Amino acid sequence: MKKRNLFTALFCFCFFCSTLPAYAATITGQAVSTDIVAYINDFPIPSYNVNGKTAIVAEDLAQYGFSVSYSNTERLLSIEYPQPNGRKITANYTPPKNTKPIGSFVSHVYATNIVTTVAGETVPSYNIGGRTLIFMDALKAYGDVIWNAQTRTSKFYVVPNWHISMPQNDTADTTALISDFTITYKQNASGTFDITGKNKQYLSSVVLSGGTEPIVFSFSIYMDVMDQTEELMKLLDQMYNTNRGEWVKDEVDFSNAHMKISINGEPVTITHVNGSGGNGHTDYIFTLNKTIKNIKDIQSVTISCQ
């Protein structure tokens, strides 16, 4: 009988130990009641006041167009916003009337060993009731977070990626031999861009794009003008960091010496040049060390290759 009681006691002890958390969670703050209402693209979302800042549950973002994925192996919670319009919105949250005095205790907030990233960047995160809290400001990687003291609201708006495409002029003269080009973009009163330049008619599929990622300038040179652009292409081919997926070199000094770019009158450097092609054309893709989320913030761009 004594052996049986001892076995039972040992079993209960082992079972109890197996149910303990992997680590002792540390209280890092507290969530308190607030009259602030948080919004994601004009849809209200549950929120907390944590240490004086507006916080939301990361997992809730899956209902607001975001992609939220978790890897238990890596202990990693990843938050992305698929461009251009995100995922289907299923949120139906209606903010309840606040019946507690503002600042009343709601819950303790705990440290977490889960790493949370937004757009690939690690952001502060916490545990509340087994869910992950992040601050509204963490979403700035995908847009703007606007605080309005009068309406007591914190609103996040996605800023979609933007593109400026240059129309192709099929009637322009492309008979001369060229070794350089210049393209200038100027925003007009209607918010679109007037595009001028030298030898730009030799380039096809010219696109300037940006948003949440660094700005990219890309274009193609087609077979029908390759003889006329032979010297230009020799210059461009020396700028590659990668060529059709194969790594060529690290340095971009040559690229920045021969490709001068300015945005709103300020010089911008190139960080990477990729090349590809096929079907009678060669593509050049220049990544810049500049990120501009909103196209309205661009007044002018000048690109000169020589």
N, C-alpha and C positions, 0 to 999 in steps of 0.2 A: 504494500500500500504506500509506503514511504517513497519507493522508487517511482511509482506512478505519479504521486504528487510532485516529486522533483522534476519528472519529465514534463508534466503539465506546466509547471512554473517556468521551466526553460523555454518551452514552446511559446508561451505568452510573451516572455521577455524578447525573444527573437522577432516575433511578429510585431511587437511594439516598435522595436528598433528599425525594422524594415519600412515602417510608415513615416519615419521622421524625414523632414526635408533634407536635401543634399547639403544645404548650408543654412546657417542662421541668418534670416533676413534682418537687415538693419533699417530701422525707421529713419527716413531722411526728411520727413516733413509731414504735413497734413493737408488734406483737401477740405475746404470749407465752402459753405453755401455762398452763392453769388447771384446777383441780378443780371450779370452779363450773359448775353446770348451769343453763341458762336455759330457761324455759318460757313458752309463749304459751297461755293458757287451758288449762293442764295438759298441753299437748303440748310435748315437748322440741324445742328448736331449736338448731342449731349456734351457738356463741358464741366470743368471743375476750376476752382481757384486754388492753385497750388503754389505756395510760397509767393503769393502776390501776382502770379502769372496765369493766363488762361491755358488750360491743358485739356486734351481730348484723348479718347481711347484709340490707339493706333488701329486695332482690329476693326473699329467702326468704319474706317475709311474705305473698306471694301464695298460698302453700300453707297459710296459717294463718287464712284468712277475710278478709284485707285485700284491698283493691283497690290494685294498684301499677301506675302508668302512667308512661311516659317520653316526653317531647317532645324530639327531637333538635334541632329548630329553636330552642327556648327553653332547651335544656340544663337541663331541669327534670324531676326525679323526684318524682312526687306519690304520697303514701301516704294512703289513706282507709280507714275502716272502715264499710261500709254497715250502717246500723241497720235492724232491731233485732238480727239474728243474724249479720251478716256473710255472706261467700261460703262456698261449700263448702270444707271442710277436706280437703286431700289429703296433708298431711304424714305421713311415715312414718319420720322420723329416730329412730335409737336412739343415744344417746350412747356412744361407744366408751370403753373403759377407758383412762385416761390413763397412758401408759407413759413419758412424759418427766417429768423433774423440774419441779415447779411453777416457773414463771418462765422456762423455757427459750425461746429465741428461736424464733418461728414464721415471721414475715414482717415486712417493713417496711410501714408505713402511710403513704400518700402524700396530699398535698393534691389536691383535685379542683375543677374549674371547673363541676361539675354542682351545681345548687342542689336541695336536698332539702327537701320540706315534709311535715309531718304535720298533718292536719286544717287545711291551709291556712297553717300557720305554719312558717317556715324553721327548720330544726334543723341542728346541726353534723353534717357528713358527711365521709367520707374514702374513699379508693380503696385497695382491697386486691385485687390480682390481677385488676383490671378490673371489680370489683364494688364496690358502695357500702356502706360501714359506717356505722351509726348507733348511738348508745348506747341501751340499754334505756329509760333515763329519757325519751327522746323520745316514747315511746308514752303518757305520762301524759295526753295530751290526750283519750285514749279510755278511760281507766280507771286502775287502780292498779298500781304496780310495787312489789313487796314483796321485800325482802332478808331472808333467814334465815341468820344466821351459823352456827347449829348444823347445819343440813342442807346448807349451802353451796349455796343455790339463789337464783336471781333470777327471780321469777315475775310475769308480767303477766296481769292479769285485766280483761277488758272490763267496763265499767260501762254497762249498757244505758240508753238514754233512758227516762225515766219519765213517767207521766201520772196525774193525779188528776182523775177525772171526777165531777161532782156529779150525783147522781140527780135526775131531773125529778119534781116533785110535781104531778101533773095535777089533784089535788083541792083544792089550796090556793086561797084567795080571791085573785083578780086583778082585782077591780072598782074598787079605789081608784085615784085619780090620784097618781102618784109622781114624784119628781124626784131620788131618791137610792137607794143600796143599800149594804149591808155584807155581806161574806162572811168567815167565820172558819173556818179549818181547824185542828184539833188532833189530833195523832197519839195514838192510844190504845194500850193494852197489847198489842193484837194486831198492831200495826204499820200498821193502816189509819187512816183519818182520819174523825173526826166533823166534819160540816160544818153550821154554823149561820149565822144572819144575818137581816138585815132586807130585805124585798122581793126576796129571791133567787128567789122563785117566778116573777117576771116575766122572768127570764133563762133561756135555753135553751142547750144544748150548752156548758155551763160547764166549761172544762178549764184546769188548771194543769199545765204540762209543763216538763221540763228534762232535764238530763243533760250531754252534752258541749257543748251550746250554751247561751246565756243563757236564763234562765227566761222563759216566755211565759204570759200570762194571756189567755184568749180566751172570748168568749161571743157569743150571738146574741139579737136581739129579734125575735120573730115578729109577723106582721100582726095576730093576734088580740088582742095587748096593746099595739099601737102607739098607740092613742088614749090609753090609760092611762099610757103612758111617754113621751108627747110632750115634756114638759119635760126628762126625763132624756136623751132622744135629742138634743135641742138642745144640751145640755151636752156630750155625748159627741162629737157631730159637730164641735165646735170643737177637739177634741184631735187630729184626724187630722194625720199627716205626709204620708201617701199615701191617696188615696181611689180605690179600684178601679183601682190601677195608676198613677194620675196624681199627681205630686208636688205637695204643697200648701204645705208650709213646713218650715223646719228646727227651729225652737224647740219645746221641750217644757215650758216654764215653766208654761203654762196647765194642761197635763195633770197635772204634779206638784203644782200648787196645789189641784186638785180631786179627784185620785185619790191617796189616801194608802195606801201599802203597806208592811207590815213583815213580816220573816221572822225567826223566833226572837227577836222583840222588837226587832230593829234595823231602822231605816227603809231602804227600798230605793227608788231612783228609776226612773222610766220613761225609756227612751232613744228609743223609737220607737212610734208608734201607726199601725196600718194599718186600713183599712176596706174591706169588700167586701160583697157581698150578692147577692140574687136569689131567685126562687121564693118571694117573700113574706116574706123576712127580711133583716135588716141585721146584719153581723158586725163585731165590734170585736176587734182583736188588739193587745195591749200587750206589748212587749219590755222586759225589765228589765235593769238593770246588775248582775245577779247570776247567777253560775253555780254550781249545786250538782249534782255528778255523782251522788251517792247519795241516794236519797229518804229513807234512814234518818237523814240529817243534818238533816232538817226536823222540828222539833217543833211549830211553829205558824206560821200565815200569817194575816194580817188585811188585808183589802182594803176600803177605804171610799171610795165615790164620792159627792160632794155639792157 
